[in-house]
Amino acid sequence: MKSQDETLEEWSRSLLQAYDLEDVQIDVNAILSLAGVAAHSVVRPAAPLTTFIAGLAAGLAGGPGQAPDAAAMKSALDRARTLAADYDSAATEPKSAGAPVE
């Protein structure tokens, strides 16, 4: 029986092949970590949404003549992680009494 890590690696390779992206390297653990931050800092359904948007941003940034794939992916994952973590702290800050509500 395959481990979860083996299954995820095999599944990601299958997806990459299906999209003719065999030469693209992804960090499964970094993506899963980002999903965890989004799920716990925002709401659980934010996990797939966050990872999809980060991947889309990385793909667009890594377009022809743009940033290398690895740099684009790292930048997109880092930015999404920071936004998700900041979202949690901003959402839990108490509003000052008498402050205008936006």
C-alpha positions as CSV (number, residue, x, y, z in Angstrom):
1,M,0.0,0.0,0.0
2,K,1.3,3.4,-1.0
3,S,1.8,6.2,1.6
4,Q,0.0,9.5,1.3
5,D,3.2,11.2,0.2
6,E,3.8,8.6,-2.5
7,T,0.2,8.9,-3.7
8,L,0.5,12.7,-3.8
9,E,3.8,12.6,-5.7
10,E,2.3,10.1,-8.2
11,W,-0.9,12.2,-8.6
12,S,1.0,15.5,-9.1
13,R,3.2,13.8,-11.8
14,S,0.1,12.5,-13.5
15,L,-1.5,16.0,-13.5
16,L,1.7,17.6,-14.8
17,Q,1.9,15.0,-17.6
18,A,-1.8,15.6,-18.5
19,Y,-1.0,19.3,-19.0
20,D,2.3,18.7,-20.8
21,L,4.2,20.1,-17.8
22,E,6.5,17.2,-17.1
23,D,9.5,19.5,-16.8
24,V,7.9,21.7,-14.1
25,Q,9.1,21.0,-10.5
26,I,6.6,21.6,-7.7
27,D,7.1,21.5,-4.0
28,V,4.1,19.5,-2.8
29,N,4.8,20.2,0.9
30,A,5.0,24.0,0.3
31,I,1.6,23.9,-1.5
32,L,0.1,21.8,1.3
33,S,1.5,24.1,3.9
34,L,0.0,27.1,2.2
35,A,-3.3,25.4,2.0
36,G,-3.1,24.7,5.8
37,V,-2.3,28.4,6.5
38,A,-5.3,29.5,4.4
39,A,-7.7,27.0,5.9
40,H,-6.8,28.0,9.5
41,S,-6.3,31.7,9.0
42,V,-9.2,32.5,6.7
43,V,-11.8,29.6,6.4
44,R,-11.4,26.0,5.4
45,P,-12.6,26.5,1.8
46,A,-10.0,29.1,1.3
47,A,-7.4,26.4,1.0
48,P,-8.1,25.2,-2.5
49,L,-9.0,28.7,-3.6
50,T,-5.7,30.1,-2.3
51,T,-3.6,27.4,-3.8
52,F,-5.3,27.8,-7.2
53,I,-4.9,31.6,-7.3
54,A,-1.3,31.3,-6.2
55,G,-0.6,28.8,-8.9
56,L,-2.4,31.0,-11.5
57,A,-0.3,34.0,-10.4
58,A,2.9,32.0,-10.6
59,G,2.0,30.7,-14.1
60,L,1.3,34.2,-15.3
61,A,4.5,35.6,-13.7
62,G,6.5,32.8,-15.3
63,G,5.2,33.5,-18.8
64,P,7.6,34.0,-21.7
65,G,10.3,36.5,-20.9
66,Q,9.2,36.7,-17.3
67,A,10.4,35.2,-14.0
68,P,11.8,31.7,-14.0
69,D,9.2,29.1,-12.9
70,A,10.8,28.3,-9.6
71,A,11.1,32.0,-8.6
72,A,7.6,32.7,-9.8
73,M,6.1,29.8,-7.7
74,K,8.1,30.7,-4.6
75,S,7.1,34.4,-4.8
76,A,3.4,33.5,-5.4
77,L,3.4,31.0,-2.5
78,D,5.2,33.4,-0.1
79,R,2.8,36.3,-1.0
80,A,-0.3,34.1,-0.5
81,R,1.0,32.8,2.8
82,T,1.7,36.3,4.1
83,L,-1.8,37.5,3.0
84,A,-3.5,34.5,4.7
85,A,-1.6,35.0,7.9
86,D,-2.3,38.7,7.9
87,Y,-5.9,38.1,7.2
88,D,-6.3,36.1,10.4
89,S,-4.6,38.8,12.6
90,A,-6.6,41.6,11.0
91,A,-9.9,39.7,11.4
92,T,-9.3,39.1,15.1
93,E,-8.2,42.6,16.1
94,P,-10.9,44.3,18.2
95,K,-12.3,47.5,16.8
96,S,-11.8,50.6,18.9
97,A,-14.9,52.0,20.6
98,G,-16.4,54.8,18.7
99,A,-14.3,54.0,15.6
100,P,-16.2,54.5,12.3
101,V,-17.4,51.3,10.8
102,E,-16.5,50.8,7.1
